[in-house]
Amino acid sequence: MPKTFVIDTNVFLHNPRALFAFQENNVVIPLAVIEEIDNQKKRQDEIGRNARITSRYLDKLRSVGKLSEGVPLKKGGTLRVEVNHEGKTPCPEGLDPKKYDNRILFLTHNLNQELDDPVILVTKDLNLRIKADVLGLATEDFFQDKIDYEGLFPGYRQYFVSSAELNEFYQNGGLFWQREPKPFPNEFAILKTSETGSQSALCRYSGDRMRPLIHENAVSWGVRALNKEQRFALELLLDDTVPVVTLLGSAGTGKTLLSLAVGLEKVIENGDYNRFLIMRPVIPTGNDLGYLPGSKDEKLRPWMQPIYDNLDLLFRKCSDGHHLVDEFMNKGLIEMETMTYIRGRSIPDQFILCDEAQNLSPDMIKTLITRVGKDTKIVFTGDPEQIDHPYLDAAGNGLTYLVEKLKGESISGHVTMTKGERSQVAEISAKLL
């Protein structure tokens, strides 16, 4: 039996292709949603862009038929724009009928009373889902780009092997691996002896073999790994044959510091790349400061302050560390950028760090990663449990989506970092608070 899905505005602002994601079912768009999309279309960010794309999709569908009567979709089902639906039941007391959310909610309520088919409200607004539940309406989030976060690929696993196998690993510089299921490309492993468990080895799967880490004891820009997860991360960061690296971890695990250290070494010290491009999503934590005066770099400074803090730490041995950072930026070796200006660019021969990538939607991640040009390496870092974007969560953000989609590709490598190294205070707080 086909269902009727009533779609909230935030679903389209998150992913305009949601129009075509409901297969053979019927899609209803309240007129209030069109009004809200119209209010967002002039924004010069991803939300404004998605609003404009949604409007273009709907305008194109007008050539098929009248939207008010319903038009067929390619995958089956229909789409129609519904004017504020008047039903027999008045709006419940306490709900302001002038609010867009309540108009969408009550339209769903009236359709549910009128139609025999199941009617489901699809929204990314948690409070609207709660109100719908109170009214006895079926409601759900938009699940097309949701990932099983609890079962997310960690990037490494532990195996028990015999002492003979471990000795072979050390003597031959690797171990032929036939166990099923096969590890993913560039997946790391901790080999332990099954007899005692006291002997162990860190390795990486490549070409049907478990191979020793090449950069296990590397020091980049004065920074060395302090635990096995950081060793795994450094192995991927220093390997130019792996152009896409994702590092997940809570505060203080070292994901950003290690990425900055390797980026500085590869661009400034070794000259492996022409430029070190650093970006973060402009998503405020708490109240937004609003308009900031000054040049682009001056406007970006508050958003990039965590990056500057890490750079200060990396340049702490230099008496003029602040001036060195400014000098490298003036020479074009280091560039700070925002996602707002990334569309349309092609970025060859650069080392890119996208920090706080958990605040990007899957569509924004796709926009960024498709900018990558020849001989460019891109690193994504973030903590999916610290999301500031109002319509993203641990299972539906671009970073976890990227990890899941690329885990079987040889161009990518991933590590989930759990051990904090910033300080005892930071580690205990991250675990307990």
N, C-alpha and C positions, 0 to 999 in steps of 0.2 A: 504493500500500500504506500503510495507516495505521501510524503510529508510536506507541510508548509512551514518554511523557515522565514521568520521576521528578522531582518538584519539591522543591527544598531549601527550608528555612524562610526564608532571607534573601530569596528571590524574593517571598514573600507579604508580608514586612515592608517590602519596597521598594514593592510594588504589589499590593494584595489582589485586584485585578481580573485578575491573572494566571491565576486559576482558569479564566477563560473565554477565554483568548487562544490556545488551541491547536487551534482549528477542529475538524476531524473526527477528530482523533487522540485517543488514550486517555491520560488523566492519572492517575498513581499518586502518592498522598501517603503516605509512610511514617508509621507511628504515632509514630515519634520526632519527626517534624515537628509533629504535634499537641501533643506534650509540650512542645516548645520554644515554640510559639505560646502555650500556656497559661502558660508561665513569664514571658512578656513582656506579658501582657494588662493588668496593673495599672500599667504605666508611664504617666506623664502627659505623653507626648510623641507625636510622629508614629509612632514604632515601636509604642508601646502601642495607639494608635488603629488602626493597620493590623492589628495582631494581633486586636483585637476585631472589626473588620470581616470579617476572614477567617473567624473563628469563626461570625459570624452567617450568612455565605454558606453555610458547610458545614452549619449547623443547618437552614437553609432547604431545602437539598438533601435532607435526611433525609426530608422529606415525599414525595419522589419515589420513594424506595426505600431499601434497606439500603446504606449506604456501603461496608460490607465486601464486598458482592457487586458493587458498581458501579451507578451511576445515570447515565441519559442526560443529556447537555448540550444546550442549545438549538441550538448550531451544529453538532451532530453529535458523535460520539465519546462517551466515557464518562469518569466520574471514580470512583475508588474509593480507600478508605483501606486500606493494606496493613499487616498486622501483620508484625513482624520475620520476614522470609521465610527459611525454613530450606532450604538447598540441599545438594547432595551435597558441594560443596567447602567445607572448613573455612576459617575466617577466617585470612588470611595472617599468619604470625608477624611481630610488630612493630606490628600494629594493635590497639589496645585496643578490644575489642568492646563495652565499656561506654560509649564516647563516642558521642554522637548522630551526629556526622559519619561515623564509621566504620560505624555501623549503617545509615545511609542509603546509604553507599557499597556495603556488602556486599549490601544488599537489591537494589540496581541490578545488581550482579554476578550474583546468583542468577537474577533475572528475565531477564537477558541470556542465560543458559545455557538457561533453560526455554522462552522464547518464540521463535517464528519471526520475529515482527515486530522491526524495529529498536528498541532500547531506548536512550534518551538521558537522561543526568542533566543537569538544568538547575539551575545554581547560580551565584550571584554571588561565591562564595568561591573565590578564586584557588587556594589550596592544595588545596582539595577537587577542583578540576578537574585539578590536577597529579597527585594520588593516583589519580584515576579513569583518567587517561591511562596511568599506570604499570601499572594492572591491565588495560589494553587496552579500556577502556570509552569509548563515545562520550559526549562532554560538551560543553556550550556555556553561554554566558552567556544571560541573558534579554534578547532583542534588540528587543522590541516598541517601546521608547522610545529606541532608539539612534539617534544622528545621525552623519552622516559629518563628523566634526570637521575633518579635513584640507580638506574642500571647503566648510566653513561660509561662509555669506554674510558678506563683510567689511564691507558697508555702503557701499562706494565702489569705483569703478573708473576707469581712465584711458582717454581717447579721444584720437585724433589727428584734428584738423580743419584745414581750410584757413585761411589768413590772413583771407580774406573772411568765413568763418563766425565767426571769433573777433572780427573787427571788428563784425559784425552783433550778436553777443552783447553787446558793450560799448555799442554805439550804441542798441540797442532794449531794453536791459535784460533780455535773454533770447534764447533760440534755440529755434525750433520743432524738435522732435526726432522723427525718423521711423525711426531705425535699429533694426534687429532684432538680437538680442532686446531687447524693451523693458526699460528699467530698472524696478526695483521702486519703489513709492511711497516718497518721502523718501530715495531712494538718492542719494548724492553722487557727483560726477564731477570729475575733473581734466582739463580740456581743454587740449591742447597743439597747437601748429601742426605740421602734417605736414612743412612745408618745412624748418624749422630746429629745431623742438622747444624753442626758447628762450622763446617767449611762452606764457603759460599763464593759466588762469582756474579758480577754484574755484566750483562751482555745485551746485545740488540739483534733482533731477527732481521736477516737480509739474505735473499737468495738461497732459501732452504737451509740456512745455517744460523746457529747462534754464534755471534762474533763478539770478541772483546770490545769494550769501549775504547775508542781512539783518543778521546779527549778527557778521560776520567780524571786526571790530575791537572787539567789545564788551569791557567790563571789568566783571566781577561781583564785588562785595565785595572789590575791590582785586586781583582775579586776572584776567589776560589770557591768551589762548591763545599758546603758544610754537611750535606747529607746525601743519601742515594738519589732522592728525587731531584735535587739540584744538579747532581752529576748527569742524570738523564736529560735534564733541561739544557745544560751546557753542551751535551753531545749533539742535540738537535740544532741549537743556536749556532754552533761553530761549523756545522756541516752545510756547505753551500749547495750540495746536491739535494737537499730537502728545502724547497722554496717556501713552503707554508708550514708554520709552527704555531701550535695553540698551547697555551699554558693556563691552566685553571688552578686557583688556589685562594685560600682565605688571606686576610691581611697579615703581612709579615713573613710570607713563605719565600719571598725573594724573587718572584716572577718578573716584576718590573725592573728591579735593580740589575739582575743578571742580563736581561734583554738590553738595557741601556749600556751596560759594560761591554757586551759583545758588539753592539752597534757602533760604539765609539772606537773600539779596537779595529773593527773591520773597515770603517770609513776613514778615520783620522790617522791611525797608526799604520795599517796595512795597505790602505788604498784599494781594497777589494771592491768597494762600491763608490759611486760618485757623491752620494749624499745620504745623510741620515734623516729620514722624514718621520717625525713623531706627531701623532694625533690622538685626541681624546674626544669622545662625544660631549657636546655642550649640554649636559643635563644637570640642573642644579640639585644639590642636596639641601632640603629645607626651602626657605623663602628665596626666590630669585632676587638678585641685586638690581635687575632691570638694565636700562641703558648704561653702557660704560663709554666714557669719552676716550679720545686718542686714536692712534693708528691701529691697524689690525693686530700687530704684535702686542701693543699695550692693552687692547681689549682681551686678547687671549691669555695674558699673563695670569689673572686669577684662576682661570680654568686649568692652566698648565702648571700651577704652583707645585703640585705633587711631583711632577717631572723635574722641576727646578730643584726641589729638595733632594731628590736622588742624585741629580747632577752635582750639587754642592758636596754631597757625600763622596762621590767618585773623584772630585777634584780637590778633596780636602788636604792633600799633601802639597798642593800648589798654593803659594802665598797669594797669587792673583787669580784664583780659580774663577771668580765671577767674571773677570775681564776676559779670561780664556774662552768661556762659554759664549760671551758676546762676540768675541773675535771670530770664533768658528761659525757663528750664525751670520755675521757680516760677510764672511767669505763664501757663504752658501753651503758649507759642509754639514750644518745642522739646520733643519727647518721645522718650525712648529706650524701645524695646519689644523683646520677644522673640517669636519665632514661636509659643511655647507658648500665648500668650494672644490670638492673632489670630483664631482660629476663632470664627465667629458674629458678628464685628463687621461693621459697615458704616462705611466711612470716607469721608465726603464732604468736599469743599473742603479738601483737604490736599495737601501736597507730600511724597511718600513716597520715601525712599531705602532700598533693600535692598542692603546691602554684603555682599561675599563670597557672592553668590548661587550660586556654583558648588557650594556645599555643600548646596544644596537639591535634593531629588528633583523630577522633573516633577510629581508629585502635590502636593508642598508648594508649588511655584510656582503651581499652579492654585488651591490654597487661598488663597494670598495675593492673587493678581491678581483673584480673584472677590470680594474684600472691597472693591475700589475702588468708591467711590460717585461721585455726580455732582460734576463740576468738580474732580476729583482727578487729579493727575499722579503717576505712579510711575516710578521710575528703578531699574534693576537694574545693579549693577556686580560684576565678578569676574574671576578668572583661572582658566579651566578646566584649566590645567596645575598648579595648586596646590590640590588637593582633599584635605581632611582626613577626609571621610566615608568609612568603610570599604568601602561598597558602590557608590560612584559613581566615574565616571571622566570623562575629557574628552568622550567621546561619549555618555555616559548620564546627565549631570546636568541639572537643571532649567533652568539658564541657557542652555546651547546648544540645548536642546529648545525653549525659548521663542523664541530668535532664529530658528530654522528655521521654526517654525510660524507666526510673525507677519510674516515678511519680505514677504509680499504684501499686507499690510493697511495702509491709509492712517492708521490710528490709531497706528502704531508707527514707530520709527526706530532704526537700529542703527549703531554704529561699532566696529570692531576697532582698538585703539590699540597700536602697536608701538614707537614711539619713546619711550624713557625720558627724563624731564626732572628726576627727583628729584636726581640727582647723577651725576657721572662714575663713581663707585664703584658705585652702584646699577645703572646702565645696563650697564656692562661685566660685572658679576656676573650680572645677569639673562640675559645672552647666553651667557656661557661656563660657568656653573656648573650 
